[in-house]
Amino acid sequence: MFGTFRGEKFLKLEFLISAILLMSALVFSFESKKYKIDSTIEKNYEQLVVFKDLCAKLGKSGGSQTEILDVITGLNTLKEGDFVLKGDVELTLASAYVKLGDTQKAKDILGYLAGNGDDTITRADAVMTLAMRYINNEKSPSAAIAILEKYRSYFKGYRTDEYYLTLALQYNDVGNPVTAAQYISLASYIPENYTELYKRLTTLNWANYTRENKLKIIAMFYRLGLLKDATDLIGQYIAEFNPHPKEAETLLLELVTQTTKPYVADLLDRLAKNPQYQTVAEEMKPFLSDSAGNLQSDSAKVRGAYYYGLLSGLSGIKSYNSSLAMQYYSKFLEGDIDLDYAKKNLTLAIRNLLAYKKYADITNITMQTYRKLGIENGPDGIEKGISFWNGYSLYRYGKYDLALKEFEKSIAARPDDYFAENAKEYIQKVLKEQKLSLEEYLSRLEYLYITVTDANRKLFYAKVLFAFRNGYGKEILREKIIDLISKQSYNPIYTYTDDLIRAFQMNANYTKFVIYMRIGFEDKAKAILSSAGINDPLVQQFFILREYISYRNFDYAASFMWEETRDSSLNDNFAFLPKDLRMLYYPQPYDGEVQMALSRIINDQIDKNLIYAIIRAESLYMPQARSYVGAKGLMQLMPATANWMSASLLGKKDVDLYDTGLNILLGTAYLSDNIKAYGYISAIAAYNSGYSIIKKTKERYSPDNELILMEIIPYKETRDYIIKILRNYYRYSDIYESEPLKVKSPPVKAII
């Protein structure tokens, strides 16, 4: 027994040593490759700068022979050396010869690269350039078609839409509209200048498309604003396939919510004569008039869209109406309800009720909605804001156990969000009323998380616990949550792991990827990711953002940062992403300037994370940012505001607002003055839209606190801005593990 034990112990030790050696080898291998990449870039740095300049000079050249010859000489010099991007040099050289008029040399270079380029990207570029040469200069669409068809395998994931559109145009020109229509229908994006061609070809070839393609074409017609033509195609589609009334309803609902033109009424009248679609057609007709008559429909989606239109009218500083909101929403609840419209309509109704402090009505309609959707006893809410405001209303009436459940739902929906942070605060208020400590509450949650067998409830409790935990315990929960989510459904964002990063960094084309990123060839960088099997657009975005942030190229990173604010899937799962990825989206690139501003502006309601939250929302970290109204720099200051702050703080005017240090100092001072004058949330709103709308909302509705004030501000842009700033702030606090500020706001007593 003793010998066996020693043997097992020895094997475990041996395995551990092997694992350490393997990891060390991988780290050494990557560090060696990183050194090689850095050395390659350093070695080629001057040539890369020269190449980029030559490309720019060729692009701007007006055709001067001397300029073009200079470019050709420079490119030939790069070609003859051991420059790392020789294929790209040859492509550019071909373009230069075209401009010079030496078309044969250009064709020879392109023909060679098409079959013998260094990689698929270079070969695809050569083929497309050669095809465009045949089209524009030799007026030979047949030659263009031949070479594009020959090398079609090059265009999988790279210049794909361009490939389809070019072939469609050329087949159309040679009198083959059927093949042209097949190619144009494959494109996922149709540029404006192709709209008429797309319309003509797809309409002409309609009979030859599959049912799936026809639905895709109708959707594209909507996207292109071809509503009259979409109406005609919907009529043809229904006549041809006799789809289920629910499918017809979906198609028609999209139409009637976009246009009320007479041609829509004509289609509905025709469909009403068909017994199969009579009900569907009749339930759409109220959308075509402003009649306030009752909607006659059993369809959840149709009814949802109809009452959404009515509730949307109850907005604006003088338009909130709690009685009408209750009337419309109660009518909405009388039939079947659709989850998406329940979310939209209940949010609008709650906003009206908050304006008039109708907390009991909020709880009443929310609980009715839960029952209608069959979720009154489950862990899922409808939407994080709805759960929070229902919890808040229940708390006001002393229904603490029910309030606690609603606040937990708000947290579980998105644990690092504005509503989640406020829900955490109110949970602690509930616990105080119940004479329970936070530790006791979390212990109970942990017990439920460990013992519950239902996967949805386990994930729910894990997310709530995650929001309260810090340090190592939080990281363990993060891994557990990702595992639970992955078991329920595939989400490609969780494939972005250290293993994937290391595998790509060891890819033969990784050096080229980095170089393409450094010189701004983003499409080619994406093509390299695709060739490495990294095809998901969001995961590609992670890799590209990583490179931009590594060398502080915020001008190029900005579009990816902006996308993060709009992608609900990314936002809902953001808290569970690896820390280094979250830091890419929320960097701290101006620490010296921020610390200097904080040392000058003394205000315990401002910290580093709040300044970065404003910078992210206002300029996405771009020092040279300028808005269409003239706001400048990182914190987007108007010159008049900056002059006023600068005269007070620095004793001078007309400072350079593109100076990062000055912009942050003056922006911080302006924010500080607003907080002192108006309060925390009001100051954030005023930073975006001025104080006038805040003042009017306070005077008209006298909200109980700033949370309600934020929710009932009638301007969606201002509401969204406040939520964005505070979400940014809480994410910064979480990522960099700093305690959020204790915002000073008056406590709210329960109504008992």
LINLINPE-V819027 format. One record per residue. N is the residue number from 1. RES is the residue in one small letter. OMEGA is omega in degrees with one decimal (* if undefined). Layout:
# LINLINPE-V819027
<<N	RES	OMEGA> <N	RES	OMEGA>>
This chain:
# LINLINPE-V819027
<<1	m	-178.8> <2	f	180.0> <3	g	178.4> <4	t	-179.6> <5	f	179.3> <6	r	-179.9> <7	g	178.9> <8	e	-179.0> <9	k	179.8> <10	f	179.9> <11	l	178.5> <12	k	179.8> <13	l	179.7> <14	e	178.7> <15	f	180.0> <16	l	179.1> <17	i	179.7> <18	s	179.9> <19	a	179.8> <20	i	179.7> <21	l	179.1> <22	l	179.3> <23	m	178.8> <24	s	179.5> <25	a	178.7> <26	l	179.3> <27	v	179.5> <28	f	-179.4> <29	s	179.8> <30	f	-179.9> <31	e	177.8> <32	s	179.6> <33	k	178.5> <34	k	178.1> <35	y	179.9> <36	k	178.7> <37	i	179.3> <38	d	179.4> <39	s	179.1> <40	t	179.5> <41	i	179.6> <42	e	-179.0> <43	k	-176.9> <44	n	-170.8> <45	y	-178.3> <46	e	179.2> <47	q	177.0> <48	l	177.5> <49	v	178.8> <50	v	-178.6> <51	f	179.0> <52	k	179.2> <53	d	179.2> <54	l	177.2> <55	c	179.7> <56	a	-178.6> <57	k	179.7> <58	l	179.8> <59	g	-178.3> <60	k	-173.6> <61	s	177.7> <62	g	178.2> <63	g	177.4> <64	s	-177.3> <65	q	-179.5> <66	t	-179.7> <67	e	-178.2> <68	i	177.5> <69	l	176.1> <70	d	178.5> <71	v	-179.8> <72	i	178.2> <73	t	179.3> <74	g	-179.5> <75	l	178.1> <76	n	176.8> <77	t	177.9> <78	l	-178.4> <79	k	-176.4> <80	e	178.6> <81	g	179.2> <82	d	-179.2> <83	f	-171.5> <84	v	-177.4> <85	l	-175.7> <86	k	179.5> <87	g	178.9> <88	d	176.9> <89	v	-178.5> <90	e	175.8> <91	l	179.7> <92	t	178.4> <93	l	178.1> <94	a	178.1> <95	s	179.6> <96	a	179.0> <97	y	175.7> <98	v	179.3> <99	k	179.8> <100	l	-179.3> <101	g	179.3> <102	d	-173.2> <103	t	-178.4> <104	q	177.6> <105	k	179.3> <106	a	-179.6> <107	k	178.9> <108	d	-179.6> <109	i	-176.8> <110	l	178.4> <111	g	178.2> <112	y	-177.7> <113	l	-179.6> <114	a	-179.9> <115	g	-170.9> <116	n	179.9> <117	g	-176.5> <118	d	-176.5> <119	d	-177.3> <120	t	-178.4> <121	i	179.1> <122	t	-179.3> <123	r	178.9> <124	a	178.3> <125	d	-179.7> <126	a	-179.7> <127	v	-178.1> <128	m	178.8> <129	t	178.9> <130	l	178.6> <131	a	179.2> <132	m	176.1> <133	r	178.0> <134	y	-175.6> <135	i	-169.7> <136	n	-174.2> <137	n	-176.8> <138	e	178.5> <139	k	-177.2> <140	s	179.4> <141	p	179.7> <142	s	178.4> <143	a	178.3> <144	a	179.0> <145	i	-176.7> <146	a	-176.7> <147	i	178.2> <148	l	178.3> <149	e	-178.5> <150	k	-173.6> <151	y	-175.5> <152	r	-179.0> <153	s	-179.8> <154	y	-167.6> <155	f	175.7> <156	k	178.9> <157	g	179.0> <158	y	-179.2> <159	r	-172.4> <160	t	-179.9> <161	d	178.0> <162	e	178.6> <163	y	-179.0> <164	y	-177.2> <165	l	179.0> <166	t	178.0> <167	l	179.2> <168	a	-178.7> <169	l	-177.5> <170	q	176.6> <171	y	176.5> <172	n	-178.6> <173	d	-179.8> <174	v	175.0> <175	g	177.9> <176	n	-175.1> <177	p	-179.0> <178	v	177.9> <179	t	177.3> <180	a	-178.5> <181	a	178.4> <182	q	-179.0> <183	y	-175.4> <184	i	179.3> <185	s	179.3> <186	l	-177.2> <187	a	179.5> <188	s	179.5> <189	y	179.6> <190	i	177.1> <191	p	-177.1> <192	e	-177.0> <193	n	176.3> <194	y	-173.2> <195	t	-177.3> <196	e	178.3> <197	l	179.2> <198	y	-179.8> <199	k	-176.0> <200	r	-176.0> <201	l	-177.7> <202	t	177.0> <203	t	-179.8> <204	l	-174.2> <205	n	-172.7> <206	w	-175.8> <207	a	-175.2> <208	n	-177.8> <209	y	174.0> <210	t	178.6> <211	r	179.7> <212	e	179.5> <213	n	-179.7> <214	k	176.3> <215	l	177.9> <216	k	-179.6> <217	i	177.0> <218	i	178.6> <219	a	178.6> <220	m	176.6> <221	f	175.7> <222	y	-176.6> <223	r	-178.6> <224	l	179.2> <225	g	-179.8> <226	l	-169.6> <227	l	177.3> <228	k	179.9> <229	d	176.6> <230	a	178.3> <231	t	178.7> <232	d	-178.4> <233	l	177.0> <234	i	177.2> <235	g	179.0> <236	q	-178.3> <237	y	-179.5> <238	i	179.4> <239	a	-175.5> <240	e	-170.4> <241	f	-175.8> <242	n	-176.0> <243	p	175.6> <244	h	179.9> <245	p	179.2> <246	k	177.5> <247	e	177.3> <248	a	179.1> <249	e	179.8> <250	t	179.2> <251	l	-176.7> <252	l	-179.9> <253	l	176.1> <254	e	-177.2> <255	l	-173.3> <256	v	176.4> <257	t	178.0> <258	q	-178.3> <259	t	176.3> <260	t	-178.2> <261	k	-177.7> <262	p	-178.1> <263	y	176.3> <264	v	177.6> <265	a	178.0> <266	d	178.7> <267	l	-179.2> <268	l	177.7> <269	d	179.0> <270	r	-178.8> <271	l	-178.4> <272	a	178.8> <273	k	178.5> <274	n	-176.6> <275	p	-177.9> <276	q	-174.6> <277	y	-177.4> <278	q	-178.1> <279	t	179.9> <280	v	-178.5> <281	a	-178.0> <282	e	-178.1> <283	e	177.0> <284	m	-170.9> <285	k	177.8> <286	p	178.8> <287	f	-174.4> <288	l	178.7> <289	s	177.6> <290	d	-178.7> <291	s	179.3> <292	a	-179.9> <293	g	-178.8> <294	n	178.9> <295	l	178.9> <296	q	-179.0> <297	s	173.4> <298	d	-176.0> <299	s	-179.5> <300	a	-177.5> <301	k	-179.2> <302	v	180.0> <303	r	179.3> <304	g	-179.5> <305	a	-178.8> <306	y	-178.0> <307	y	172.9> <308	y	177.2> <309	g	179.7> <310	l	-178.4> <311	l	178.4> <312	s	178.6> <313	g	-179.4> <314	l	178.2> <315	s	-175.0> <316	g	-171.9> <317	i	-178.2> <318	k	-170.2> <319	s	178.8> <320	y	-177.4> <321	n	-174.4> <322	s	-179.2> <323	s	178.7> <324	l	178.9> <325	a	178.2> <326	m	-179.9> <327	q	-179.1> <328	y	-175.4> <329	y	177.4> <330	s	175.7> <331	k	178.7> <332	f	-177.5> <333	l	-175.6> <334	e	178.7> <335	g	175.0> <336	d	-179.1> <337	i	179.0> <338	d	-174.4> <339	l	-178.3> <340	d	179.8> <341	y	173.9> <342	a	178.4> <343	k	-177.6> <344	k	-173.4> <345	n	179.4> <346	l	176.6> <347	t	179.6> <348	l	179.6> <349	a	-179.8> <350	i	-179.9> <351	r	177.0> <352	n	-178.0> <353	l	176.5> <354	l	-178.8> <355	a	-178.3> <356	y	173.9> <357	k	180.0> <358	k	-173.0> <359	y	179.1> <360	a	178.3> <361	d	177.8> <362	i	179.8> <363	t	-178.0> <364	n	-175.7> <365	i	178.1> <366	t	-179.7> <367	m	175.1> <368	q	-180.0> <369	t	176.8> <370	y	-178.4> <371	r	179.4> <372	k	-178.8> <373	l	179.4> <374	g	-177.7> <375	i	-175.4> <376	e	-177.9> <377	n	-176.6> <378	g	-179.1> <379	p	-173.8> <380	d	170.9> <381	g	178.0> <382	i	-177.8> <383	e	-171.7> <384	k	179.9> <385	g	178.2> <386	i	178.8> <387	s	-178.4> <388	f	-175.8> <389	w	173.1> <390	n	176.1> <391	g	179.3> <392	y	-179.1> <393	s	176.9> <394	l	177.7> <395	y	-179.8> <396	r	-179.1> <397	y	173.7> <398	g	178.3> <399	k	-165.8> <400	y	-179.4> <401	d	178.3> <402	l	178.3> <403	a	-179.5> <404	l	-179.6> <405	k	-179.6> <406	e	177.9> <407	f	177.1> <408	e	177.3> <409	k	179.8> <410	s	178.9> <411	i	-175.7> <412	a	-179.1> <413	a	178.5> <414	r	-167.5> <415	p	-178.0> <416	d	-171.6> <417	d	178.2> <418	y	-178.2> <419	f	179.3> <420	a	-179.8> <421	e	177.5> <422	n	176.7> <423	a	177.0> <424	k	179.4> <425	e	-178.6> <426	y	173.3> <427	i	179.3> <428	q	174.7> <429	k	176.6> <430	v	-178.9> <431	l	178.1> <432	k	178.0> <433	e	-179.0> <434	q	179.9> <435	k	175.7> <436	l	176.2> <437	s	177.0> <438	l	-179.9> <439	e	178.2> <440	e	-179.9> <441	y	-178.6> <442	l	176.9> <443	s	177.6> <444	r	178.0> <445	l	-179.0> <446	e	177.9> <447	y	179.0> <448	l	179.4> <449	y	-176.9> <450	i	-169.9> <451	t	-176.2> <452	v	-178.9> <453	t	179.5> <454	d	-174.1> <455	a	-179.7> <456	n	179.9> <457	r	178.1> <458	k	178.2> <459	l	179.0> <460	f	-178.4> <461	y	179.1> <462	a	-178.9> <463	k	179.1> <464	v	176.7> <465	l	-179.0> <466	f	-177.8> <467	a	-177.7> <468	f	-173.5> <469	r	175.0> <470	n	171.6> <471	g	-172.8> <472	y	179.9> <473	g	179.2> <474	k	-179.8> <475	e	176.9> <476	i	178.9> <477	l	178.6> <478	r	179.9> <479	e	179.5> <480	k	-179.1> <481	i	178.5> <482	i	179.0> <483	d	179.9> <484	l	179.3> <485	i	-176.6> <486	s	178.7> <487	k	-179.1> <488	q	-179.1> <489	s	-179.5> <490	y	174.1> <491	n	-173.3> <492	p	-177.2> <493	i	179.8> <494	y	173.9> <495	t	178.2> <496	y	-177.1> <497	t	176.3> <498	d	180.0> <499	d	179.6> <500	l	179.3> <501	i	-179.0> <502	r	-179.6> <503	a	-179.7> <504	f	179.7> <505	q	177.2> <506	m	179.3> <507	n	-177.2> <508	a	-177.2> <509	n	-177.0> <510	y	179.2> <511	t	178.9> <512	k	178.4> <513	f	-179.0> <514	v	-178.5> <515	i	177.2> <516	y	179.5> <517	m	-177.0> <518	r	-177.4> <519	i	171.8> <520	g	177.8> <521	f	-171.8> <522	e	-179.3> <523	d	179.2> <524	k	176.9> <525	a	177.6> <526	k	179.3> <527	a	177.4> <528	i	176.3> <529	l	179.2> <530	s	-179.5> <531	s	178.2> <532	a	178.3> <533	g	178.9> <534	i	-169.5> <535	n	-177.3> <536	d	-176.4> <537	p	-178.5> <538	l	178.3> <539	v	173.5> <540	q	179.1> <541	q	179.3> <542	f	-178.6> <543	f	-178.3> <544	i	178.2> <545	l	178.9> <546	r	-179.9> <547	e	-179.4> <548	y	-178.1> <549	i	-177.0> <550	s	176.8> <551	y	168.8> <552	r	176.9> <553	n	-174.7> <554	f	176.9> <555	d	179.4> <556	y	-178.9> <557	a	-171.9> <558	a	-177.3> <559	s	178.9> <560	f	175.9> <561	m	-179.2> <562	w	-179.7> <563	e	179.7> <564	e	-178.3> <565	t	-174.3> <566	r	-174.3> <567	d	-175.7> <568	s	179.2> <569	s	178.0> <570	l	-179.4> <571	n	-178.9> <572	d	-176.5> <573	n	-171.5> <574	f	-175.9> <575	a	-174.0> <576	f	178.7> <577	l	178.2> <578	p	-176.0> <579	k	-177.8> <580	d	176.8> <581	l	178.1> <582	r	177.8> <583	m	175.8> <584	l	-179.9> <585	y	-178.8> <586	y	-178.2> <587	p	175.9> <588	q	-170.5> <589	p	-174.4> <590	y	-173.1> <591	d	-179.1> <592	g	-179.2> <593	e	179.9> <594	v	179.7> <595	q	178.0> <596	m	179.0> <597	a	-179.6> <598	l	179.1> <599	s	179.9> <600	r	-175.5> <601	i	-177.3> <602	i	179.5> <603	n	-176.0> <604	d	175.3> <605	q	176.9> <606	i	171.4> <607	d	-176.8> <608	k	-176.2> <609	n	178.7> <610	l	178.1> <611	i	178.1> <612	y	178.0> <613	a	177.6> <614	i	-179.4> <615	i	-178.6> <616	r	-177.8> <617	a	-172.9> <618	e	-171.1> <619	s	-174.6> <620	l	172.6> <621	y	-178.2> <622	m	-176.6> <623	p	-176.9> <624	q	-178.0> <625	a	177.8> <626	r	-178.9> <627	s	-178.8> <628	y	178.1> <629	v	174.9> <630	g	176.2> <631	a	-170.8> <632	k	167.2> <633	g	-172.3> <634	l	-177.6> <635	m	172.2> <636	q	179.4> <637	l	171.6> <638	m	-178.0> <639	p	-179.2> <640	a	177.9> <641	t	-178.9> <642	a	178.8> <643	n	179.1> <644	w	-179.8> <645	m	-177.3> <646	s	178.3> <647	a	-179.0> <648	s	-172.1> <649	l	-173.0> <650	l	-179.8> <651	g	177.9> <652	k	179.3> <653	k	175.1> <654	d	177.5> <655	v	-179.2> <656	d	-177.2> <657	l	174.1> <658	y	172.1> <659	d	-171.9> <660	t	-178.4> <661	g	-179.4> <662	l	-179.2> <663	n	-180.0> <664	i	179.2> <665	l	-177.0> <666	l	177.4> <667	g	178.4> <668	t	179.0> <669	a	179.5> <670	y	177.7> <671	l	-179.8> <672	s	179.1> <673	d	179.2> <674	n	179.7> <675	i	179.4> <676	k	-175.9> <677	a	-167.9> <678	y	-171.1> <679	g	-167.6> <680	y	-175.8> <681	i	177.7> <682	s	179.2> <683	a	178.5> <684	i	177.7> <685	a	-179.3> <686	a	178.2> <687	y	-178.4> <688	n	-168.7> <689	s	-177.5> <690	g	-173.2> <691	y	-172.9> <692	s	-177.6> <693	i	177.1> <694	i	-179.2> <695	k	-179.1> <696	k	-179.5> <697	t	178.1> <698	k	-176.6> <699	e	-175.4> <700	r	-171.0> <701	y	179.5> <702	s	-178.5> <703	p	-176.1> <704	d	-178.9> <705	n	-175.5> <706	e	177.8> <707	l	178.7> <708	i	176.8> <709	l	-179.4> <710	m	-174.8> <711	e	-174.5> <712	i	171.5> <713	i	-171.4> <714	p	-178.3> <715	y	-179.0> <716	k	-178.6> <717	e	-179.3> <718	t	177.0> <719	r	-179.2> <720	d	-179.6> <721	y	179.8> <722	i	-179.5> <723	i	179.9> <724	k	179.9> <725	i	-176.6> <726	l	174.1> <727	r	176.2> <728	n	-177.1> <729	y	-177.9> <730	y	177.1> <731	r	175.3> <732	y	-178.7> <733	s	-179.6> <734	d	-175.6> <735	i	-175.7> <736	y	170.7> <737	e	175.6> <738	s	-176.8> <739	e	177.1> <740	p	177.8> <741	l	172.1> <742	k	-174.8> <743	v	-179.2> <744	k	175.3> <745	s	-175.5> <746	p	178.1> <747	p	179.7> <748	v	179.7> <749	k	175.2> <750	a	177.5> <751	i	-177.1> <752	i	*>>
